[in-house]
Amino acid sequence: GAQNIANHFQEIYENLYSQHTLGEDFDKVQQNIQERVHHGLQDDINKVNTQSVKDALNKIKAMKSDALFDFSSDCLINASNKLIDHVTNLFKWFLATGKIPAFLLLCTLVPIVKDNLDDIAISDNYRAIAIGSLILKWFDWLILILNSDKLTTDELQFGFQKLASTTMCSWGVNSVVDYYNRAGRAVYACAMDLSKAFDLVSWEVLFTELLERGVSPLALRCLMFIYSNQKCNVRWGNAFSNTFNMYKMESDKEQFLPLCYSVYTL
């Protein structure tokens, strides 16, 4: 049944995505970020205006679903300027307080088949796509826009780059190999596949790197709140599993960060 399948994938994804430990190292990074928050950062909040919020909204793709509410991204994209004004105030509040309403932190994982020619009854033949809050996705894009000058990557990186792809990288490698082969010289290469690399990135290293790059402590404080308080469930058809955390505690006793259940009326 659908409910049993949803619960089955919940066990798989809970085990995979709960590899992160909220322990002493995480607390140190969090404290370091908090110590850098001061009244002089008001300019970072002032950068959140109707224009920057509109620019962030333009980054959201059409026909995307929300994890909790029954509306699509088209509703936001085609909304009036009054919505922009409300959301601008909402995002300013996020940065000023460092907290996000708890209901926006739910992420629904939907398993989809990797290879239709393989056995669809095998769990390993599925990967999860995540459906999160569209409001939170909007806020993500705002942070990216406001800190874009600090989030550059190496010019030799091809994947996950605008106007670039791994196809270009493959073409470059093939051209180099062909050049040396025609000269009668041997070419040695090493291919490495890091299994589940993105799922197991160290949060402590990630946030330390962002802090060193000069990303606004206000934005990092919000992101750390999201990371350490987000919950997930699994959807299979119309059935939903129970929610689960995206982390595990260093001790047996869980010590949650204070959640904010305030509802901002749009």
N, C-alpha and C positions, 0 to 999 in steps of 0.2 A: 504494500500500500504506500501511498504518497507520504504519509506521516512517518512511516518506518524508514523510508529512503532519506527523507530530510534529516531524521535523527542520526542515520548512519553517516551521512556526510558531515553532520555537526561534530561527531567524534573525530573524524579525520581532520577537519579544518581547525578544530579547537586544539588538537595536539600540535598541528603545524604552526598556527599563528600565535600560540601562547608560549613560544620559545623565549620571549623577552622577559627579563627579570627586572622588576622595579625594586632595586636594592640600594645599597650605599652609594655606588657609582652614579646611579641615576639621580639620587638625591643631591649629590655634589654638583652635578651639572645644572640641575634645577635651581639650586641655591645660587650658583654663579650667575645664572641668567637673572634671577630675581634681584641680586645685588646691583645689577647694571640698570635697573629700572629706576628712573628719577623724573622729576618734574620737567627737566630740560628736554625730555622726549616729546613734549607736546606737539612739536612740529611734525612728528611722525603721524600723530592722530589727525592733524590739520590737512595732511596730504590725502586723507580719505574725504573726497568731495564728490559731488554728483558726476563730474567728468570721469574721475578714476573709477568710480563704481560702474558707470556706463561702459567704460573700456573693458572692465572685467566681465561684465555681462555679455559683451560681444564675443568673448572667448568661448562661451558655453555653446555646445552643439545643440541643434534642434532635435526634437523628438526623443529627448532623454527622460527617463522616469525618475520619480522621487521614491526614496526607500520607505517613506511613511505615509505621505499624503497623496491623494489621488489627483495629481496634476502633473503636466509635463513641462519641460523646459520652454516650450513654445509660449506657455502662459506668462513666463517671466520675460522672455525676449520681446513679446508684443504688449507688455503692460504699459501703463501710463507713467508719466514722470512722477506722479505722486508716490508710486511704489519705490522709485529710485530714491526719493527723499527719505522715506521711512527706512529703507535698507541702509542708506548712508549713515543714519543715526544709529542703527543697530550695529553696524560694523565698527563704528567709533566706540560704542559701548563695549564690544568684544575686546578691542585693544586697550581701552582704559581700565578694564577690570581683569583681563586675562582669563576670563571664563566664557564658556559656551553653554547655552541651554542644553540640558541632558537629552532632550528628545531629538536634537539634531545630530547626536553622536551615534545613532544606530545605523549600522551598515548591513545590508542583506546580501548574502553570497548566493549566487545561482550557478550550480554545476552545469557545464555544457560539454558536449562530446568533443574530444580532441581529434579523433580519426574515425570517420564513419565506416571505414573499411575494417577497423579493428572490432573487438568484442565490446559492445556497449554495456555489457553486464559486469565489466571490470571497473572498479573504482578509479584505478590509475589512468583510465582512458578519459578522465574528466578533468577539466580545469575550472576554476571558479572565476566568474566575473562579479565585480562588486557594484552594487547599487547603493549609493549613499544619498545624503541630503543635498538637494540642488542648491539650497541656501549656503550650505557649507562649501560646496564646490565653487560657488560664486565668490565666497570669501577666500578660498584657496587662490583663485586667479588674481584677486586683488593683491594678496601678499606677493605673488610672483611678479606682478607688474611694478609694485612699489619698490621691490628689491632686485629688479632684473639686472642691474649693473653689478651686483655682488654674486650672481648665480651663473656666471659664465663657465663654460667647460673647455677642455682642451680642443684646439682646432683639429686634432687628429682623431677625435671621437666622431664616429659616423652614426651610430645608433642613437635614437632618442634626441635627434637634433633637427631643428627646422631646416627644411630644404636639403636634407642629407638622409642617407639610408645605408644599411649594411650592404646593399647592392653595389654602391660606389666603392666601399671598402673591398669587396670581393673582386671588383674589376681592377682595383689598384694592385692587389696581391697577385692576380693572374698576370698582369702586365709585367710585374717585377720578375716572376718566375719564368715567364716566356723570354724575357730579355737575357737572363743568365743561361737558360737552356740553349738558346741559339748560339751563345758564346761557348757552349760545351762545358759549362761549369755546373757543378751540383748545387742544388738548393735544398736547404733543410728548413722545415717549418714545424711549429708546435701549435696544436689546437687544444684549447682548454674550455670545458663546459662546466660552469659553476652551478650545480643543482640548487634550485630554490634560493639563489643568491639574494634576490630582492626581498624575499620573505624573512631572511635572517640577518639583515643589516643591523649592526649594533646601534641602538638609539643613542647611547652615550657618545660614541664617536661621531655620529651624524650631527647631533646638536652642537657638539664642541666645534666641529668644522664650520658650521653655519655661523656660530658666534664669532669665531676667528675671522671669518670673511666680512664681518661687519653688518650682518643682517640685523634688523631692528630687534632689540630685546623684547619689545612689546609683541611683535609678531611671533617670536620664538616662544614666549610665555604662553601664547594662545595655542601654538602647535603642540607644545608639551602637554598642555591640558587635554587637548584632543587625543593625543597618542595614549595618555595614561588613563583616560576615562571612556574610550570608545568601546562599544559592545557590538557584537555581530550575531546574526542568526542565519539560517539556511532556508531557502525557499525551493520546494520541489512541487511544481504545479501550483495548487492553491494551498498547500500545506506549509507551515512554518515550524522550524525547530525552536527549542528554547534558546535564549540569548546566552552568550558566553563572552568572557573577557578576552582582550587581545594581549594579555601579559600574564605572568605569574609573580607572586610575591616571593621575596627572598626568605621570609619566615613563614611559619604556618598560619600566623594571624594576619589577615588582610588589613591593610591600612589605606583606605581609599582617600584620594584627594577630595576636598569638598566639592560636591556637584552643585550646579546652579539650575534650579528648576523654574526659573522665571520665564514667563511666556510673553514675548513682545508682540503685541497685536499689530498686524500689518494692515 
